[in-house]
Amino acid sequence: MKYVFGPVLSRRLGISLGLDLIPFKTCTLDCIYCECGRTTKKTTERKPYIKASHILDEVKQVLVKAEKLDYITLGGSGEPTLNSEIGTLINEIKKISDIPVAVLTNGTLLHLKEVRKDLQHADLVIPSLDAVSPEVFKKIDRPAKGLDPGTIIDGLIQFRKEYKGKIWLEVFFVKGVNDSDEAVDGLIKTIRTIRPDKVQLNTIDRPPAEPTAMSEDIEGLRLIYERFRDNDIHAEIIKPFEIKDAPALADQKDVKRSVISLIKRRPETIRHISLFLGLQVPFVNKILRELEQEKKIKRIILKGETFYKA
């Protein structure tokens, strides 16, 4: 599979089948916290980077085998709305499956009428908004030329007016960058005008694009959460997995390929790989040792914790 990965366990979406619509790290932003690494192609140009028909062919193959999926998720390792065939893909998936379709987007292109139209038939859209001031926006998200928070916010407001599905707005906090009282107050004021169904407060959980980017501590997130709640905004903190018994998701006949497919998109710990793929930790450890010996993966240390990356 070139464009479809999983099923994997998602902190927000349960058992999810992931779809890559864009070449690796082609994005409108180059966020300092991105778990996929630095953006290699920063652009706002929409075009059919990967044909919808090619992705759909792989989706059909997986759906024949998949026993249970909570979502089919369009996201991956780039900005999916850059693909001008995303609307076609969503519509074609809806024809062959009743599984809800979710779109993970940074929201930077929602000011474009054609992008808003493309997402109309998705069941859930999860856009992001990390800052409302131009200074903080540039510092945390490092946008492509021509993007500014005012235009992005206008796009989110317009999308809420037109879209009938669920919107969960993600705010990603980096300690000392967008967590000041002024920055949080600005986000709260703006989000009240966007009116998402829910706000998800997130922070760094894997090695970020910039080693200097620091995760917000749980106490800091809790205080931010209380400020959102006090302003009548439905918010939640995205927490690490707390799953005792993961379902068996991996193809046991080709576990190495499943592991590489997972960690080539973002670094993961042994525990995460075990949960995502439904495998015992000792077995995952054995597979990782073999892949290291084959020089197909490498280790990354963050805060004393070991992550693996293809």
Contacts in CASP RR format, 6 or more apart in sequence:
PFRMAT RR
TARGET T0000
AUTHOR 0000-0000-0000
METHOD contacts of the structure
MODEL  1
MKYVFGPVLSRRLGISLGLDLIPFKTCTLDCIYCECGRTTKKTTERKPYI
KASHILDEVKQVLVKAEKLDYITLGGSGEPTLNSEIGTLINEIKKISDIP
VAVLTNGTLLHLKEVRKDLQHADLVIPSLDAVSPEVFKKIDRPAKGLDPG
TIIDGLIQFRKEYKGKIWLEVFFVKGVNDSDEAVDGLIKTIRTIRPDKVQ
LNTIDRPPAEPTAMSEDIEGLRLIYERFRDNDIHAEIIKPFEIKDAPALA
DQKDVKRSVISLIKRRPETIRHISLFLGLQVPFVNKILRELEQEKKIKRI
ILKGETFYKA
1 58 0 8 1.000
1 61 0 8 1.000
1 62 0 8 1.000
1 261 0 8 1.000
2 20 0 8 1.000
2 54 0 8 1.000
2 58 0 8 1.000
3 19 0 8 1.000
3 20 0 8 1.000
3 21 0 8 1.000
3 50 0 8 1.000
3 54 0 8 1.000
3 55 0 8 1.000
3 58 0 8 1.000
4 17 0 8 1.000
4 18 0 8 1.000
4 19 0 8 1.000
4 20 0 8 1.000
4 55 0 8 1.000
4 58 0 8 1.000
4 59 0 8 1.000
4 61 0 8 1.000
4 62 0 8 1.000
5 17 0 8 1.000
5 18 0 8 1.000
5 19 0 8 1.000
5 20 0 8 1.000
5 76 0 8 1.000
5 261 0 8 1.000
5 262 0 8 1.000
5 265 0 8 1.000
6 16 0 8 1.000
6 17 0 8 1.000
6 18 0 8 1.000
6 62 0 8 1.000
6 249 0 8 1.000
6 258 0 8 1.000
6 261 0 8 1.000
6 262 0 8 1.000
6 276 0 8 1.000
7 15 0 8 1.000
7 16 0 8 1.000
7 17 0 8 1.000
7 18 0 8 1.000
7 62 0 8 1.000
7 66 0 8 1.000
7 69 0 8 1.000
7 249 0 8 1.000
8 15 0 8 1.000
8 16 0 8 1.000
8 18 0 8 1.000
8 249 0 8 1.000
8 262 0 8 1.000
8 276 0 8 1.000
8 277 0 8 1.000
9 15 0 8 1.000
9 16 0 8 1.000
9 241 0 8 1.000
9 243 0 8 1.000
9 246 0 8 1.000
9 247 0 8 1.000
9 249 0 8 1.000
9 275 0 8 1.000
9 276 0 8 1.000
9 278 0 8 1.000
10 16 0 8 1.000
10 71 0 8 1.000
10 73 0 8 1.000
11 238 0 8 1.000
11 239 0 8 1.000
11 240 0 8 1.000
11 241 0 8 1.000
12 126 0 8 1.000
12 168 0 8 1.000
12 200 0 8 1.000
12 238 0 8 1.000
13 70 0 8 1.000
13 71 0 8 1.000
13 73 0 8 1.000
13 102 0 8 1.000
14 70 0 8 1.000
14 71 0 8 1.000
15 68 0 8 1.000
15 69 0 8 1.000
15 70 0 8 1.000
15 71 0 8 1.000
15 247 0 8 1.000
15 249 0 8 1.000
16 69 0 8 1.000
16 70 0 8 1.000
16 71 0 8 1.000
16 72 0 8 1.000
16 73 0 8 1.000
16 102 0 8 1.000
17 59 0 8 1.000
17 62 0 8 1.000
17 66 0 8 1.000
17 69 0 8 1.000
17 71 0 8 1.000
17 72 0 8 1.000
17 73 0 8 1.000
17 99 0 8 1.000
18 72 0 8 1.000
18 73 0 8 1.000
18 74 0 8 1.000
18 75 0 8 1.000
18 76 0 8 1.000
19 55 0 8 1.000
19 59 0 8 1.000
19 72 0 8 1.000
19 73 0 8 1.000
19 74 0 8 1.000
19 75 0 8 1.000
19 76 0 8 1.000
19 80 0 8 1.000
19 89 0 8 1.000
20 50 0 8 1.000
20 55 0 8 1.000
20 75 0 8 1.000
20 76 0 8 1.000
20 77 0 8 1.000
20 78 0 8 1.000
20 265 0 8 1.000
21 49 0 8 1.000
21 50 0 8 1.000
21 55 0 8 1.000
21 74 0 8 1.000
21 75 0 8 1.000
21 76 0 8 1.000
21 78 0 8 1.000
21 80 0 8 1.000
21 82 0 8 1.000
21 83 0 8 1.000
21 85 0 8 1.000
21 86 0 8 1.000
21 89 0 8 1.000
22 49 0 8 1.000
22 50 0 8 1.000
22 76 0 8 1.000
22 77 0 8 1.000
22 78 0 8 1.000
22 79 0 8 1.000
22 80 0 8 1.000
22 82 0 8 1.000
22 83 0 8 1.000
23 41 0 8 1.000
23 49 0 8 1.000
23 50 0 8 1.000
24 36 0 8 1.000
24 40 0 8 1.000
24 77 0 8 1.000
24 78 0 8 1.000
25 36 0 8 1.000
25 37 0 8 1.000
25 38 0 8 1.000
25 39 0 8 1.000
25 40 0 8 1.000
25 41 0 8 1.000
25 77 0 8 1.000
25 78 0 8 1.000
26 39 0 8 1.000
26 40 0 8 1.000
26 41 0 8 1.000
26 43 0 8 1.000
26 49 0 8 1.000
26 78 0 8 1.000
26 79 0 8 1.000
26 82 0 8 1.000
27 39 0 8 1.000
27 41 0 8 1.000
27 42 0 8 1.000
27 43 0 8 1.000
27 78 0 8 1.000
27 79 0 8 1.000
27 82 0 8 1.000
27 106 0 8 1.000
28 42 0 8 1.000
28 43 0 8 1.000
28 44 0 8 1.000
28 79 0 8 1.000
28 82 0 8 1.000
28 106 0 8 1.000
28 108 0 8 1.000
28 109 0 8 1.000
28 143 0 8 1.000
28 144 0 8 1.000
28 147 0 8 1.000
29 39 0 8 1.000
29 42 0 8 1.000
29 79 0 8 1.000
29 106 0 8 1.000
29 108 0 8 1.000
29 141 0 8 1.000
29 142 0 8 1.000
29 143 0 8 1.000
29 144 0 8 1.000
29 147 0 8 1.000
30 38 0 8 1.000
30 39 0 8 1.000
30 42 0 8 1.000
30 141 0 8 1.000
30 142 0 8 1.000
30 143 0 8 1.000
30 209 0 8 1.000
31 106 0 8 1.000
31 130 0 8 1.000
31 140 0 8 1.000
31 141 0 8 1.000
31 142 0 8 1.000
31 172 0 8 1.000
31 209 0 8 1.000
32 139 0 8 1.000
32 140 0 8 1.000
32 141 0 8 1.000
32 142 0 8 1.000
32 174 0 8 1.000
32 177 0 8 1.000
32 208 0 8 1.000
32 209 0 8 1.000
32 210 0 8 1.000
32 212 0 8 1.000
32 213 0 8 1.000
33 140 0 8 1.000
33 172 0 8 1.000
33 174 0 8 1.000
33 203 0 8 1.000
33 204 0 8 1.000
33 208 0 8 1.000
33 209 0 8 1.000
33 210 0 8 1.000
33 213 0 8 1.000
34 208 0 8 1.000
34 209 0 8 1.000
35 204 0 8 1.000
35 205 0 8 1.000
35 206 0 8 1.000
35 207 0 8 1.000
35 208 0 8 1.000
35 209 0 8 1.000
35 266 0 8 1.000
35 267 0 8 1.000
36 76 0 8 1.000
36 77 0 8 1.000
36 78 0 8 1.000
36 209 0 8 1.000
36 265 0 8 1.000
36 266 0 8 1.000
37 208 0 8 1.000
37 209 0 8 1.000
38 209 0 8 1.000
39 142 0 8 1.000
39 209 0 8 1.000
42 142 0 8 1.000
42 144 0 8 1.000
43 82 0 8 1.000
43 144 0 8 1.000
44 82 0 8 1.000
44 108 0 8 1.000
44 109 0 8 1.000
44 144 0 8 1.000
44 145 0 8 1.000
44 146 0 8 1.000
44 147 0 8 1.000
45 82 0 8 1.000
46 81 0 8 1.000
46 82 0 8 1.000
46 83 0 8 1.000
46 84 0 8 1.000
46 109 0 8 1.000
46 112 0 8 1.000
46 114 0 8 1.000
46 115 0 8 1.000
47 82 0 8 1.000
47 83 0 8 1.000
47 84 0 8 1.000
48 83 0 8 1.000
48 84 0 8 1.000
48 85 0 8 1.000
49 82 0 8 1.000
49 83 0 8 1.000
50 83 0 8 1.000
50 85 0 8 1.000
51 85 0 8 1.000
52 83 0 8 1.000
52 85 0 8 1.000
52 86 0 8 1.000
52 87 0 8 1.000
52 88 0 8 1.000
52 89 0 8 1.000
52 92 0 8 1.000
55 89 0 8 1.000
56 89 0 8 1.000
56 92 0 8 1.000
56 93 0 8 1.000
59 72 0 8 1.000
59 93 0 8 1.000
59 96 0 8 1.000
59 97 0 8 1.000
60 96 0 8 1.000
63 96 0 8 1.000
63 97 0 8 1.000
63 99 0 8 1.000
68 247 0 8 1.000
69 99 0 8 1.000
70 99 0 8 1.000
70 100 0 8 1.000
71 99 0 8 1.000
71 100 0 8 1.000
71 101 0 8 1.000
71 102 0 8 1.000
71 123 0 8 1.000
71 124 0 8 1.000
72 93 0 8 1.000
72 97 0 8 1.000
72 99 0 8 1.000
72 100 0 8 1.000
72 101 0 8 1.000
72 102 0 8 1.000
73 101 0 8 1.000
73 102 0 8 1.000
73 103 0 8 1.000
73 104 0 8 1.000
74 80 0 8 1.000
74 86 0 8 1.000
74 89 0 8 1.000
74 90 0 8 1.000
74 101 0 8 1.000
74 102 0 8 1.000
74 103 0 8 1.000
74 104 0 8 1.000
74 122 0 8 1.000
75 103 0 8 1.000
75 104 0 8 1.000
75 105 0 8 1.000
76 104 0 8 1.000
76 265 0 8 1.000
77 265 0 8 1.000
77 266 0 8 1.000
79 105 0 8 1.000
79 106 0 8 1.000
79 108 0 8 1.000
79 109 0 8 1.000
80 86 0 8 1.000
80 103 0 8 1.000
80 104 0 8 1.000
80 105 0 8 1.000
81 103 0 8 1.000
81 105 0 8 1.000
81 107 0 8 1.000
81 109 0 8 1.000
81 110 0 8 1.000
81 115 0 8 1.000
81 118 0 8 1.000
81 119 0 8 1.000
82 109 0 8 1.000
83 89 0 8 1.000
84 114 0 8 1.000
86 103 0 8 1.000
86 118 0 8 1.000
86 119 0 8 1.000
87 117 0 8 1.000
87 118 0 8 1.000
87 119 0 8 1.000
87 121 0 8 1.000
90 101 0 8 1.000
90 103 0 8 1.000
90 118 0 8 1.000
90 119 0 8 1.000
90 121 0 8 1.000
90 122 0 8 1.000
91 121 0 8 1.000
93 101 0 8 1.000
94 101 0 8 1.000
94 121 0 8 1.000
100 123 0 8 1.000
100 124 0 8 1.000
101 121 0 8 1.000
101 122 0 8 1.000
101 123 0 8 1.000
101 124 0 8 1.000
102 122 0 8 1.000
102 123 0 8 1.000
102 124 0 8 1.000
102 125 0 8 1.000
102 126 0 8 1.000
103 119 0 8 1.000
103 122 0 8 1.000
103 124 0 8 1.000
103 125 0 8 1.000
103 126 0 8 1.000
104 126 0 8 1.000
105 119 0 8 1.000
105 125 0 8 1.000
105 126 0 8 1.000
105 127 0 8 1.000
105 128 0 8 1.000
106 127 0 8 1.000
106 128 0 8 1.000
106 141 0 8 1.000
107 127 0 8 1.000
107 128 0 8 1.000
107 129 0 8 1.000
107 152 0 8 1.000
107 155 0 8 1.000
107 156 0 8 1.000
108 143 0 8 1.000
108 144 0 8 1.000
108 147 0 8 1.000
108 152 0 8 1.000
109 115 0 8 1.000
110 116 0 8 1.000
110 127 0 8 1.000
110 152 0 8 1.000
110 155 0 8 1.000
110 156 0 8 1.000
110 158 0 8 1.000
110 159 0 8 1.000
111 151 0 8 1.000
111 152 0 8 1.000
111 154 0 8 1.000
111 155 0 8 1.000
111 158 0 8 1.000
116 155 0 8 1.000
116 158 0 8 1.000
116 159 0 8 1.000
116 162 0 8 1.000
116 163 0 8 1.000
119 125 0 8 1.000
119 159 0 8 1.000
119 163 0 8 1.000
120 162 0 8 1.000
120 163 0 8 1.000
120 164 0 8 1.000
122 165 0 8 1.000
123 165 0 8 1.000
123 166 0 8 1.000
124 165 0 8 1.000
124 166 0 8 1.000
124 167 0 8 1.000
124 168 0 8 1.000
125 159 0 8 1.000
125 163 0 8 1.000
125 165 0 8 1.000
125 166 0 8 1.000
125 167 0 8 1.000
125 168 0 8 1.000
126 167 0 8 1.000
126 168 0 8 1.000
126 169 0 8 1.000
126 170 0 8 1.000
126 200 0 8 1.000
127 156 0 8 1.000
127 159 0 8 1.000
127 167 0 8 1.000
127 169 0 8 1.000
127 170 0 8 1.000
128 169 0 8 1.000
128 170 0 8 1.000
128 171 0 8 1.000
128 172 0 8 1.000
129 149 0 8 1.000
129 152 0 8 1.000
129 153 0 8 1.000
129 156 0 8 1.000
129 169 0 8 1.000
129 170 0 8 1.000
129 171 0 8 1.000
129 187 0 8 1.000
129 190 0 8 1.000
129 191 0 8 1.000
129 194 0 8 1.000
130 136 0 8 1.000
130 137 0 8 1.000
130 140 0 8 1.000
130 141 0 8 1.000
130 171 0 8 1.000
130 172 0 8 1.000
130 173 0 8 1.000
130 178 0 8 1.000
131 137 0 8 1.000
131 139 0 8 1.000
131 140 0 8 1.000
131 141 0 8 1.000
131 149 0 8 1.000
131 178 0 8 1.000
131 183 0 8 1.000
131 187 0 8 1.000
132 149 0 8 1.000
132 150 0 8 1.000
132 153 0 8 1.000
132 183 0 8 1.000
132 186 0 8 1.000
132 187 0 8 1.000
132 189 0 8 1.000
132 190 0 8 1.000
133 149 0 8 1.000
133 182 0 8 1.000
133 183 0 8 1.000
133 186 0 8 1.000
134 148 0 8 1.000
134 149 0 8 1.000
136 177 0 8 1.000
136 178 0 8 1.000
136 183 0 8 1.000
137 143 0 8 1.000
137 148 0 8 1.000
137 149 0 8 1.000
139 177 0 8 1.000
139 178 0 8 1.000
140 172 0 8 1.000
140 174 0 8 1.000
140 177 0 8 1.000
140 178 0 8 1.000
153 190 0 8 1.000
153 193 0 8 1.000
153 194 0 8 1.000
156 169 0 8 1.000
156 194 0 8 1.000
157 193 0 8 1.000
157 194 0 8 1.000
159 167 0 8 1.000
160 167 0 8 1.000
160 194 0 8 1.000
160 195 0 8 1.000
160 196 0 8 1.000
166 197 0 8 1.000
166 198 0 8 1.000
167 196 0 8 1.000
167 197 0 8 1.000
167 198 0 8 1.000
168 196 0 8 1.000
168 197 0 8 1.000
168 198 0 8 1.000
168 199 0 8 1.000
168 200 0 8 1.000
169 191 0 8 1.000
169 194 0 8 1.000
169 196 0 8 1.000
169 198 0 8 1.000
169 199 0 8 1.000
169 200 0 8 1.000
170 199 0 8 1.000
170 200 0 8 1.000
170 202 0 8 1.000
170 238 0 8 1.000
171 187 0 8 1.000
171 191 0 8 1.000
171 199 0 8 1.000
171 200 0 8 1.000
171 201 0 8 1.000
171 202 0 8 1.000
172 202 0 8 1.000
172 203 0 8 1.000
173 179 0 8 1.000
173 201 0 8 1.000
173 202 0 8 1.000
173 203 0 8 1.000
173 216 0 8 1.000
173 221 0 8 1.000
173 224 0 8 1.000
174 203 0 8 1.000
174 204 0 8 1.000
174 213 0 8 1.000
174 214 0 8 1.000
174 215 0 8 1.000
174 216 0 8 1.000
175 203 0 8 1.000
175 214 0 8 1.000
175 215 0 8 1.000
175 216 0 8 1.000
175 217 0 8 1.000
176 214 0 8 1.000
177 213 0 8 1.000
178 187 0 8 1.000
179 216 0 8 1.000
179 220 0 8 1.000
179 224 0 8 1.000
184 224 0 8 1.000
184 227 0 8 1.000
188 227 0 8 1.000
188 228 0 8 1.000
188 231 0 8 1.000
188 233 0 8 1.000
191 199 0 8 1.000
191 228 0 8 1.000
191 233 0 8 1.000
192 231 0 8 1.000
192 232 0 8 1.000
192 233 0 8 1.000
197 234 0 8 1.000
198 234 0 8 1.000
198 235 0 8 1.000
198 236 0 8 1.000
199 228 0 8 1.000
199 233 0 8 1.000
199 234 0 8 1.000
199 235 0 8 1.000
199 236 0 8 1.000
200 235 0 8 1.000
200 236 0 8 1.000
200 238 0 8 1.000
201 221 0 8 1.000
201 224 0 8 1.000
201 225 0 8 1.000
201 228 0 8 1.000
201 235 0 8 1.000
201 236 0 8 1.000
201 237 0 8 1.000
201 238 0 8 1.000
202 237 0 8 1.000
202 238 0 8 1.000
203 215 0 8 1.000
203 216 0 8 1.000
203 221 0 8 1.000
204 213 0 8 1.000
204 214 0 8 1.000
204 215 0 8 1.000
204 216 0 8 1.000
205 215 0 8 1.000
205 240 0 8 1.000
206 266 0 8 1.000
206 267 0 8 1.000
206 268 0 8 1.000
206 302 0 8 1.000
206 307 0 8 1.000
207 267 0 8 1.000
207 300 0 8 1.000
207 302 0 8 1.000
207 307 0 8 1.000
207 309 0 8 1.000
216 224 0 8 1.000
218 237 0 8 1.000
221 237 0 8 1.000
222 237 0 8 1.000
225 235 0 8 1.000
225 236 0 8 1.000
225 237 0 8 1.000
228 235 0 8 1.000
229 235 0 8 1.000
241 271 0 8 1.000
241 272 0 8 1.000
241 275 0 8 1.000
243 275 0 8 1.000
246 274 0 8 1.000
246 275 0 8 1.000
246 276 0 8 1.000
246 277 0 8 1.000
246 278 0 8 1.000
246 279 0 8 1.000
247 278 0 8 1.000
248 278 0 8 1.000
248 279 0 8 1.000
249 276 0 8 1.000
249 277 0 8 1.000
249 278 0 8 1.000
250 258 0 8 1.000
250 259 0 8 1.000
250 277 0 8 1.000
250 278 0 8 1.000
250 279 0 8 1.000
251 257 0 8 1.000
251 258 0 8 1.000
255 277 0 8 1.000
255 279 0 8 1.000
255 283 0 8 1.000
255 287 0 8 1.000
256 287 0 8 1.000
256 290 0 8 1.000
256 291 0 8 1.000
258 277 0 8 1.000
259 273 0 8 1.000
259 277 0 8 1.000
259 284 0 8 1.000
259 287 0 8 1.000
259 288 0 8 1.000
259 291 0 8 1.000
259 297 0 8 1.000
260 291 0 8 1.000
260 296 0 8 1.000
260 297 0 8 1.000
260 310 0 8 1.000
262 268 0 8 1.000
262 273 0 8 1.000
262 276 0 8 1.000
262 277 0 8 1.000
263 273 0 8 1.000
263 297 0 8 1.000
263 308 0 8 1.000
263 309 0 8 1.000
263 310 0 8 1.000
264 309 0 8 1.000
264 310 0 8 1.000
266 309 0 8 1.000
267 300 0 8 1.000
267 307 0 8 1.000
267 308 0 8 1.000
267 309 0 8 1.000
268 276 0 8 1.000
268 307 0 8 1.000
268 308 0 8 1.000
269 305 0 8 1.000
269 306 0 8 1.000
269 307 0 8 1.000
269 308 0 8 1.000
270 281 0 8 1.000
270 284 0 8 1.000
270 285 0 8 1.000
270 288 0 8 1.000
270 306 0 8 1.000
270 308 0 8 1.000
271 281 0 8 1.000
273 279 0 8 1.000
273 284 0 8 1.000
273 288 0 8 1.000
273 308 0 8 1.000
274 280 0 8 1.000
274 281 0 8 1.000
274 284 0 8 1.000
277 284 0 8 1.000
288 297 0 8 1.000
288 308 0 8 1.000
291 297 0 8 1.000
292 298 0 8 1.000
292 299 0 8 1.000
296 310 0 8 1.000
297 308 0 8 1.000
297 309 0 8 1.000
297 310 0 8 1.000
298 308 0 8 1.000
298 309 0 8 1.000
299 306 0 8 1.000
299 307 0 8 1.000
299 308 0 8 1.000
299 309 0 8 1.000
300 306 0 8 1.000
300 307 0 8 1.000
300 308 0 8 1.000
300 309 0 8 1.000
301 307 0 8 1.000
END
